Structure formats: structure tokens, C-alpha cells
């Protein structure tokens, strides 16, 4: 009976050691998670926000450029008319 009790106490000691090691690893993981969260909050998210704002700026500029070909055509037509009128007046 004493042998069984000694064996059980040995097993309990081993389990206690294992649990302590597991707790240490969990504590280390918690520390790592906090570091990751801080990095995400302080570095990654602000940079993502800047990218998002940059995309909004690009989209806004592209929307303004959508009408550019029509405006260029209009200007080319007006220049062609002015060129024609200028040539007519200078030849006459």
C-alpha cells in the first residue's frame, strides 16, 4: 500500500510540474498575444487606415478623370473652329 501511495505521490508531483510548465507557457503566450495586439493597434491598423484613405483619394481622382476625354474632345473641337476662323480672317 505504501508503494502505491508513493507512486501516486510521484505521479502527482509529475503532474504538478507539468502543470507549472504549462502555466509558464500560457503566460508566455499571453505576453506574446498582448505584444501582437499592441503592434496591430499601433502600427498595422493606422497603416491600413492610410491605405484606405489613399484608395479613397485615388477613386475621387479617377472619378474626376472619367469626364476628361469628353472635355478634351470639346476643347479640340473649339480649337479646330478657332483655327479655321483665324485662317479665314488672315487670308482674306
Backbone atoms as SQL, in Angstrom:
CREATE TABLE atoms (id INTEGER PRIMARY KEY, chain TEXT, resi INTEGER, resn TEXT, atom TEXT, x REAL, y REAL, z REAL);
INSERT INTO atoms VALUES
  (1, 'A', 1, 'UNK', 'N', 0.815, -1.175, 0.000),
  (2, 'A', 1, 'UNK', 'CA', 0.000, 0.000, 0.000),
  (3, 'A', 1, 'UNK', 'C', 0.872, 1.257, 0.000),
  (4, 'A', 2, 'UNK', 'N', 1.962, 1.211, 0.773),
  (5, 'A', 2, 'UNK', 'CA', 2.867, 2.343, 0.811),
  (6, 'A', 2, 'UNK', 'C', 3.493, 2.595, -0.559),
  (7, 'A', 3, 'UNK', 'N', 3.765, 1.496, -1.262),
  (8, 'A', 3, 'UNK', 'CA', 4.351, 1.641, -2.600),
  (9, 'A', 3, 'UNK', 'C', 3.372, 2.356, -3.530),
  (10, 'A', 4, 'UNK', 'N', 2.116, 1.971, -3.444),
  (11, 'A', 4, 'UNK', 'CA', 1.108, 2.604, -4.299),
  (12, 'A', 4, 'UNK', 'C', 0.947, 4.080, -3.933),
  (13, 'A', 5, 'UNK', 'N', 0.988, 4.355, -2.658),
  (14, 'A', 5, 'UNK', 'CA', 0.877, 5.739, -2.202),
  (15, 'A', 5, 'UNK', 'C', 2.078, 6.552, -2.685),
  (16, 'A', 6, 'UNK', 'N', 3.267, 5.948, -2.581),
  (17, 'A', 6, 'UNK', 'CA', 4.472, 6.625, -3.067),
  (18, 'A', 6, 'UNK', 'C', 4.392, 6.861, -4.577),
  (19, 'A', 7, 'UNK', 'N', 3.898, 5.875, -5.309),
  (20, 'A', 7, 'UNK', 'CA', 3.755, 6.004, -6.766),
  (21, 'A', 7, 'UNK', 'C', 2.766, 7.124, -7.098),
  (22, 'A', 8, 'UNK', 'N', 1.657, 7.170, -6.376),
  (23, 'A', 8, 'UNK', 'CA', 0.657, 8.208, -6.597),
  (24, 'A', 8, 'UNK', 'C', 1.220, 9.591, -6.272),
  (25, 'A', 9, 'UNK', 'N', 1.985, 9.674, -5.198),
  (26, 'A', 9, 'UNK', 'CA', 2.595, 10.951, -4.847),
  (27, 'A', 9, 'UNK', 'C', 3.603, 11.375, -5.918),
  (28, 'A', 10, 'UNK', 'N', 4.323, 10.410, -6.459),
  (29, 'A', 10, 'UNK', 'CA', 5.261, 10.699, -7.553),
  (30, 'A', 10, 'UNK', 'C', 4.517, 11.194, -8.778),
  (31, 'A', 11, 'UNK', 'N', 3.407, 10.518, -9.102),
  (32, 'A', 11, 'UNK', 'CA', 2.590, 10.940, -10.246),
  (33, 'A', 11, 'UNK', 'C', 2.022, 12.338, -10.024),
  (34, 'A', 12, 'UNK', 'N', 1.571, 12.599, -8.829),
  (35, 'A', 12, 'UNK', 'CA', 1.032, 13.927, -8.515),
  (36, 'A', 12, 'UNK', 'C', 2.139, 14.980, -8.628),
  (37, 'A', 13, 'UNK', 'N', 3.322, 14.657, -8.188),
  (38, 'A', 13, 'UNK', 'CA', 4.457, 15.581, -8.319),
  (39, 'A', 13, 'UNK', 'C', 4.761, 15.866, -9.776),
  (40, 'A', 14, 'UNK', 'N', 4.734, 14.830, -10.608),
  (41, 'A', 14, 'UNK', 'CA', 4.971, 14.987, -12.043),
  (42, 'A', 14, 'UNK', 'C', 3.893, 15.856, -12.668),
  (43, 'A', 15, 'UNK', 'N', 2.639, 15.577, -12.295),
  (44, 'A', 15, 'UNK', 'CA', 1.531, 16.382, -12.821),
  (45, 'A', 15, 'UNK', 'C', 1.644, 17.837, -12.388),
  (46, 'A', 16, 'UNK', 'N', 2.048, 18.058, -11.169),
  (47, 'A', 16, 'UNK', 'CA', 2.222, 19.425, -10.667),
  (48, 'A', 16, 'UNK', 'C', 3.308, 20.145, -11.460),
  (49, 'A', 17, 'UNK', 'N', 4.405, 19.451, -11.734),
  (50, 'A', 17, 'UNK', 'CA', 5.494, 20.032, -12.520),
  (51, 'A', 17, 'UNK', 'C', 5.008, 20.338, -13.939),
  (52, 'A', 18, 'UNK', 'N', 4.297, 19.364, -14.521),
  (53, 'A', 18, 'UNK', 'CA', 3.759, 19.571, -15.871),
  (54, 'A', 18, 'UNK', 'C', 2.813, 20.766, -15.910),
  (55, 'A', 19, 'UNK', 'N', 1.961, 20.878, -14.901),
  (56, 'A', 19, 'UNK', 'CA', 1.008, 21.993, -14.847),
  (57, 'A', 19, 'UNK', 'C', 1.743, 23.324, -14.705),
  (58, 'A', 20, 'UNK', 'N', 2.800, 23.339, -13.910),
  (59, 'A', 20, 'UNK', 'CA', 3.588, 24.567, -13.750),
  (60, 'A', 20, 'UNK', 'C', 4.216, 24.981, -15.074),
  (61, 'A', 21, 'UNK', 'N', 4.769, 23.999, -15.798),
  (62, 'A', 21, 'UNK', 'CA', 5.369, 24.281, -17.104),
  (63, 'A', 21, 'UNK', 'C', 4.308, 24.780, -18.088),
  (64, 'A', 22, 'UNK', 'N', 3.148, 24.153, -18.045),
  (65, 'A', 22, 'UNK', 'CA', 2.053, 24.572, -18.927),
  (66, 'A', 22, 'UNK', 'C', 1.623, 26.002, -18.600),
  (67, 'A', 23, 'UNK', 'N', 1.551, 26.314, -17.321),
  (68, 'A', 23, 'UNK', 'CA', 1.179, 27.667, -16.905),
  (69, 'A', 23, 'UNK', 'C', 2.216, 28.674, -17.385),
  (70, 'A', 24, 'UNK', 'N', 3.478, 28.334, -17.285),
  (71, 'A', 24, 'UNK', 'CA', 4.536, 29.230, -17.755),
  (72, 'A', 24, 'UNK', 'C', 4.413, 29.471, -19.256),
  (73, 'A', 25, 'UNK', 'N', 4.137, 28.400, -20.000),
  (74, 'A', 25, 'UNK', 'CA', 3.977, 28.549, -21.455),
  (75, 'A', 25, 'UNK', 'C', 2.759, 29.402, -21.776),
  (76, 'A', 26, 'UNK', 'N', 1.673, 29.215, -21.048),
  (77, 'A', 26, 'UNK', 'CA', 0.477, 30.026, -21.268),
  (78, 'A', 26, 'UNK', 'C', 0.745, 31.492, -20.940),
  (79, 'A', 27, 'UNK', 'N', 1.470, 31.733, -19.866),
  (80, 'A', 27, 'UNK', 'CA', 1.819, 33.109, -19.521),
  (81, 'A', 27, 'UNK', 'C', 2.661, 33.743, -20.634),
  (82, 'A', 28, 'UNK', 'N', 3.593, 32.985, -21.176),
  (83, 'A', 28, 'UNK', 'CA', 4.425, 33.481, -22.281),
  (84, 'A', 28, 'UNK', 'C', 3.558, 33.767, -23.509),
  (85, 'A', 29, 'UNK', 'N', 2.609, 32.884, -23.782),
  (86, 'A', 29, 'UNK', 'CA', 1.702, 33.084, -24.910),
  (87, 'A', 29, 'UNK', 'C', 0.844, 34.331, -24.703),
  (88, 'A', 30, 'UNK', 'N', 0.377, 34.549, -23.482),
  (89, 'A', 30, 'UNK', 'CA', -0.413, 35.746, -23.195),
  (90, 'A', 30, 'UNK', 'C', 0.409, 37.001, -23.457),
  (91, 'A', 31, 'UNK', 'N', 1.668, 36.963, -23.046),
  (92, 'A', 31, 'UNK', 'CA', 2.558, 38.099, -23.283),
  (93, 'A', 31, 'UNK', 'C', 2.724, 38.334, -24.781),
  (94, 'A', 32, 'UNK', 'N', 2.911, 37.265, -25.527),
  (95, 'A', 32, 'UNK', 'CA', 3.052, 37.388, -26.985),
  (96, 'A', 32, 'UNK', 'C', 1.783, 37.951, -27.609),
  (97, 'A', 33, 'UNK', 'N', 0.641, 37.487, -27.139),
  (98, 'A', 33, 'UNK', 'CA', -0.635, 37.966, -27.677),
  (99, 'A', 33, 'UNK', 'C', -0.807, 39.457, -27.404),
  (100, 'A', 34, 'UNK', 'N', -0.442, 39.894, -26.222),
  (101, 'A', 34, 'UNK', 'CA', -0.529, 41.320, -25.903),
  (102, 'A', 34, 'UNK', 'C', 0.375, 42.120, -26.820),
  (103, 'A', 35, 'UNK', 'N', 1.591, 41.616, -27.075),
  (104, 'A', 35, 'UNK', 'CA', 2.513, 42.305, -27.981),
  (105, 'A', 35, 'UNK', 'C', 1.924, 42.387, -29.391),
  (106, 'A', 36, 'UNK', 'N', 1.327, 41.296, -29.829),
  (107, 'A', 36, 'UNK', 'CA', 0.714, 41.269, -31.157),
  (108, 'A', 36, 'UNK', 'C', -0.437, 42.271, -31.224),
  (109, 'A', 37, 'UNK', 'N', -1.247, 42.301, -30.189),
  (110, 'A', 37, 'UNK', 'CA', -2.371, 43.242, -30.161),
  (111, 'A', 37, 'UNK', 'C', -1.877, 44.687, -30.204),
  (112, 'A', 38, 'UNK', 'N', -0.831, 44.978, -29.452),
  (113, 'A', 38, 'UNK', 'CA', -0.281, 46.332, -29.454),
  (114, 'A', 38, 'UNK', 'C', 0.292, 46.697, -30.815),
  (115, 'A', 39, 'UNK', 'N', 0.981, 45.760, -31.430),
  (116, 'A', 39, 'UNK', 'CA', 1.524, 46.000, -32.768),
  (117, 'A', 39, 'UNK', 'C', 0.399, 46.254, -33.757),
  (118, 'A', 40, 'UNK', 'N', -0.629, 45.446, -33.673),
  (119, 'A', 40, 'UNK', 'CA', -1.774, 45.618, -34.567),
  (120, 'A', 40, 'UNK', 'C', -2.423, 46.980, -34.350),
  (121, 'A', 41, 'UNK', 'N', -2.628, 47.337, -33.105),
  (122, 'A', 41, 'UNK', 'CA', -3.302, 48.596, -32.789),
  (123, 'A', 41, 'UNK', 'C', -2.458, 49.812, -33.158),
  (124, 'A', 42, 'UNK', 'N', -1.161, 49.748, -32.883),
  (125, 'A', 42, 'UNK', 'CA', -0.319, 50.931, -33.046),
  (126, 'A', 42, 'UNK', 'C', 0.363, 51.046, -34.401),
  (127, 'A', 43, 'UNK', 'N', 0.538, 49.941, -35.091),
  (128, 'A', 43, 'UNK', 'CA', 1.262, 50.005, -36.363),
  (129, 'A', 43, 'UNK', 'C', 0.402, 49.584, -37.549),
  (130, 'A', 44, 'UNK', 'N', -0.195, 48.419, -37.454),
  (131, 'A', 44, 'UNK', 'CA', -0.883, 47.856, -38.617),
  (132, 'A', 44, 'UNK', 'C', -2.172, 48.613, -38.933),
  (133, 'A', 45, 'UNK', 'N', -3.022, 48.810, -37.932),
  (134, 'A', 45, 'UNK', 'CA', -4.303, 49.472, -38.185),
  (135, 'A', 45, 'UNK', 'C', -4.143, 50.904, -38.695),
  (136, 'A', 46, 'UNK', 'N', -3.232, 51.708, -38.130),
  (137, 'A', 46, 'UNK', 'CA', -3.056, 53.049, -38.703),
  (138, 'A', 46, 'UNK', 'C', -2.568, 53.019, -40.152),
  (139, 'A', 47, 'UNK', 'N', -1.699, 52.077, -40.463),
  (140, 'A', 47, 'UNK', 'CA', -1.220, 51.969, -41.846),
  (141, 'A', 47, 'UNK', 'C', -2.336, 51.513, -42.777),
  (142, 'A', 48, 'UNK', 'N', -3.169, 50.615, -42.298),
  (143, 'A', 48, 'UNK', 'CA', -4.308, 50.193, -43.109),
  (144, 'A', 48, 'UNK', 'C', -5.251, 51.369, -43.348),
  (145, 'A', 49, 'UNK', 'N', -5.439, 52.196, -42.332),
  (146, 'A', 49, 'UNK', 'CA', -6.289, 53.378, -42.472),
  (147, 'A', 49, 'UNK', 'C', -5.723, 54.325, -43.525),
  (148, 'A', 50, 'UNK', 'N', -4.394, 54.501, -43.508),
  (149, 'A', 50, 'UNK', 'CA', -3.763, 55.352, -44.519),
  (150, 'A', 50, 'UNK', 'C', -3.964, 54.787, -45.923),
  (151, 'A', 51, 'UNK', 'N', -3.835, 53.476, -46.050),
  (152, 'A', 51, 'UNK', 'CA', -4.078, 52.849, -47.353),
  (153, 'A', 51, 'UNK', 'C', -5.513, 53.068, -47.806),
  (154, 'A', 52, 'UNK', 'N', -6.444, 52.917, -46.880),
  (155, 'A', 52, 'UNK', 'CA', -7.851, 53.110, -47.203),
  (156, 'A', 52, 'UNK', 'C', -8.107, 54.547, -47.641),
  (157, 'A', 53, 'UNK', 'N', -7.536, 55.504, -46.908),
  (158, 'A', 53, 'UNK', 'CA', -7.706, 56.904, -47.266),
  (159, 'A', 53, 'UNK', 'C', -7.077, 57.188, -48.624),
  (160, 'A', 54, 'UNK', 'N', -5.929, 56.566, -48.893),
  (161, 'A', 54, 'UNK', 'CA', -5.288, 56.721, -50.192),
  (162, 'A', 54, 'UNK', 'C', -6.147, 56.175, -51.305),
  (163, 'A', 55, 'UNK', 'N', -6.797, 55.044, -51.067),
  (164, 'A', 55, 'UNK', 'CA', -7.698, 54.473, -52.058),
  (165, 'A', 55, 'UNK', 'C', -8.861, 55.412, -52.326),
  (166, 'A', 56, 'UNK', 'N', -9.391, 56.034, -51.271),
  (167, 'A', 56, 'UNK', 'CA', -10.489, 56.983, -51.453),
  (168, 'A', 56, 'UNK', 'C', -10.039, 58.158, -52.324),
  (169, 'A', 57, 'UNK', 'N', -8.819, 58.634, -52.086),
  (170, 'A', 57, 'UNK', 'CA', -8.286, 59.745, -52.868),
  (171, 'A', 57, 'UNK', 'C', -8.139, 59.336, -54.327),
  (172, 'A', 58, 'UNK', 'N', -7.627, 58.159, -54.557),
  (173, 'A', 58, 'UNK', 'CA', -7.446, 57.667, -55.921),
  (174, 'A', 58, 'UNK', 'C', -8.796, 57.537, -56.623),
  (175, 'A', 59, 'UNK', 'N', -9.774, 56.983, -55.931),
  (176, 'A', 59, 'UNK', 'CA', -11.110, 56.822, -56.515),
  (177, 'A', 59, 'UNK', 'C', -11.696, 58.185, -56.860),
  (178, 'A', 60, 'UNK', 'N', -11.530, 59.159, -55.969),
  (179, 'A', 60, 'UNK', 'CA', -12.037, 60.509, -56.224),
  (180, 'A', 60, 'UNK', 'C', -11.376, 61.105, -57.461),
  (181, 'A', 61, 'UNK', 'N', -10.062, 60.945, -57.574),
  (182, 'A', 61, 'UNK', 'CA', -9.349, 61.476, -58.734),
  (183, 'A', 61, 'UNK', 'C', -9.773, 60.766, -60.013),
  (184, 'A', 62, 'UNK', 'N', -9.952, 59.469, -59.937),
  (185, 'A', 62, 'UNK', 'CA', -10.382, 58.723, -61.117),
  (186, 'A', 62, 'UNK', 'C', -11.769, 59.152, -61.569),
  (187, 'A', 63, 'UNK', 'N', -12.641, 59.440, -60.615),
  (188, 'A', 63, 'UNK', 'CA', -13.980, 59.907, -60.979),
  (189, 'A', 63, 'UNK', 'C', -13.904, 61.235, -61.720),
  (190, 'A', 64, 'UNK', 'N', -12.980, 62.109, -61.279),
  (191, 'A', 64, 'UNK', 'CA', -12.816, 63.385, -61.969),
  (192, 'A', 64, 'UNK', 'C', -12.250, 63.170, -63.365),
  (193, 'A', 65, 'UNK', 'N', -11.412, 62.150, -63.526),
  (194, 'A', 65, 'UNK', 'CA', -10.789, 61.893, -64.822),
  (195, 'A', 65, 'UNK', 'C', -11.731, 61.204, -65.806),
  (196, 'A', 66, 'UNK', 'N', -12.841, 60.677, -65.316),
  (197, 'A', 66, 'UNK', 'CA', -13.776, 59.978, -66.206),
  (198, 'A', 66, 'UNK', 'C', -14.281, 60.896, -67.315),
  (199, 'A', 67, 'UNK', 'N', -14.461, 62.155, -67.006),
  (200, 'A', 67, 'UNK', 'CA', -15.019, 63.099, -67.977),
  (201, 'A', 67, 'UNK', 'C', -13.933, 63.784, -68.811),
  (202, 'A', 68, 'UNK', 'N', -12.698, 63.492, -68.534),
  (203, 'A', 68, 'UNK', 'CA', -11.597, 64.143, -69.226),
  (204, 'A', 68, 'UNK', 'C', -11.620, 63.915, -70.746),
  (205, 'A', 69, 'UNK', 'N', -11.841, 62.704, -71.241),
  (206, 'A', 69, 'UNK', 'CA', -11.859, 62.529, -72.700),
  (207, 'A', 69, 'UNK', 'C', -12.923, 63.393, -73.387),
  (208, 'A', 70, 'UNK', 'N', -14.082, 63.522, -72.758),
  (209, 'A', 70, 'UNK', 'CA', -15.138, 64.361, -73.335),
  (210, 'A', 70, 'UNK', 'C', -14.696, 65.819, -73.360),
  (211, 'A', 71, 'UNK', 'N', -14.058, 66.266, -72.279),
  (212, 'A', 71, 'UNK', 'CA', -13.595, 67.646, -72.211),
  (213, 'A', 71, 'UNK', 'C', -12.502, 67.898, -73.243),
  (214, 'A', 72, 'UNK', 'N', -11.617, 66.927, -73.440),
  (215, 'A', 72, 'UNK', 'CA', -10.548, 67.071, -74.434),
  (216, 'A', 72, 'UNK', 'C', -11.153, 67.164, -75.834),
  (217, 'A', 73, 'UNK', 'N', -12.132, 66.321, -76.118),
  (218, 'A', 73, 'UNK', 'CA', -12.801, 66.373, -77.426),
  (219, 'A', 73, 'UNK', 'C', -13.445, 67.733, -77.645),
  (220, 'A', 74, 'UNK', 'N', -14.104, 68.246, -76.616),
  (221, 'A', 74, 'UNK', 'CA', -14.763, 69.548, -76.711),
  (222, 'A', 74, 'UNK', 'C', -13.741, 70.641, -76.992),
  (223, 'A', 75, 'UNK', 'N', -12.631, 70.604, -76.261),
  (224, 'A', 75, 'UNK', 'CA', -11.581, 71.607, -76.460),
  (225, 'A', 75, 'UNK', 'C', -10.976, 71.478, -77.851),
  (226, 'A', 76, 'UNK', 'N', -10.759, 70.253, -78.308),
  (227, 'A', 76, 'UNK', 'CA', -10.194, 70.055, -79.653),
  (228, 'A', 76, 'UNK', 'C', -11.143, 70.622, -80.715),
  (229, 'A', 77, 'UNK', 'N', -12.436, 70.416, -80.513),
  (230, 'A', 77, 'UNK', 'CA', -13.411, 70.962, -81.467),
  (231, 'A', 77, 'UNK', 'C', -13.376, 72.480, -81.480),
  (232, 'A', 78, 'UNK', 'N', -13.308, 73.082, -80.306),
  (233, 'A', 78, 'UNK', 'CA', -13.272, 74.546, -80.220),
  (234, 'A', 78, 'UNK', 'C', -11.992, 75.092, -80.839),
  (235, 'A', 79, 'UNK', 'N', -10.862, 74.421, -80.599),
  (236, 'A', 79, 'UNK', 'CA', -9.590, 74.851, -81.178),
  (237, 'A', 79, 'UNK', 'C', -9.644, 74.729, -82.702),
  (238, 'A', 80, 'UNK', 'N', -10.249, 73.670, -83.192),
  (239, 'A', 80, 'UNK', 'CA', -10.358, 73.493, -84.646),
  (240, 'A', 80, 'UNK', 'C', -11.181, 74.622, -85.250),
  (241, 'A', 81, 'UNK', 'N', -12.278, 74.995, -84.579),
  (242, 'A', 81, 'UNK', 'CA', -13.106, 76.106, -85.073),
  (243, 'A', 81, 'UNK', 'C', -12.307, 77.409, -85.042),
  (244, 'A', 82, 'UNK', 'N', -11.626, 77.673, -83.931),
  (245, 'A', 82, 'UNK', 'CA', -10.821, 78.899, -83.831),
  (246, 'A', 82, 'UNK', 'C', -9.718, 78.921, -84.888),
  (247, 'A', 83, 'UNK', 'N', -9.103, 77.787, -85.130),
  (248, 'A', 83, 'UNK', 'CA', -8.054, 77.687, -86.142),
  (249, 'A', 83, 'UNK', 'C', -8.625, 78.014, -87.515),
  (250, 'A', 84, 'UNK', 'N', -9.786, 77.465, -87.813),
  (251, 'A', 84, 'UNK', 'CA', -10.444, 77.713, -89.099),
  (252, 'A', 84, 'UNK', 'C', -10.776, 79.197, -89.247),
  (253, 'A', 85, 'UNK', 'N', -11.381, 79.775, -88.206),
  (254, 'A', 85, 'UNK', 'CA', -11.770, 81.189, -88.260),
  (255, 'A', 85, 'UNK', 'C', -10.526, 82.068, -88.396),
  (256, 'A', 86, 'UNK', 'N', -9.470, 81.747, -87.648),
  (257, 'A', 86, 'UNK', 'CA', -8.228, 82.522, -87.738),
  (258, 'A', 86, 'UNK', 'C', -7.660, 82.485, -89.155),
  (259, 'A', 87, 'UNK', 'N', -7.628, 81.307, -89.747),
  (260, 'A', 87, 'UNK', 'CA', -7.081, 81.171, -91.105),
  (261, 'A', 87, 'UNK', 'C', -7.935, 81.929, -92.113),
  (262, 'A', 88, 'UNK', 'N', -9.246, 81.901, -91.931),
  (263, 'A', 88, 'UNK', 'CA', -10.143, 82.595, -92.848),
  (264, 'A', 88, 'UNK', 'C', -9.931, 84.106, -92.760),
  (265, 'A', 89, 'UNK', 'N', -9.739, 84.604, -91.559),
  (266, 'A', 89, 'UNK', 'CA', -9.577, 86.047, -91.378),
  (267, 'A', 89, 'UNK', 'C', -8.194, 86.533, -91.812),
  (268, 'A', 90, 'UNK', 'N', -7.189, 85.689, -91.649),
  (269, 'A', 90, 'UNK', 'CA', -5.861, 86.130, -92.036),
  (270, 'A', 90, 'UNK', 'C', -5.634, 86.007, -93.538),
  (271, 'A', 91, 'UNK', 'N', -6.395, 85.182, -94.243),
  (272, 'A', 91, 'UNK', 'CA', -6.229, 85.012, -95.683),
  (273, 'A', 91, 'UNK', 'C', -7.026, 86.082, -96.438),
  (274, 'A', 92, 'UNK', 'N', -8.056, 86.565, -95.826),
  (275, 'A', 92, 'UNK', 'CA', -8.977, 87.484, -96.515),
  (276, 'A', 92, 'UNK', 'C', -8.541, 88.859, -96.485);
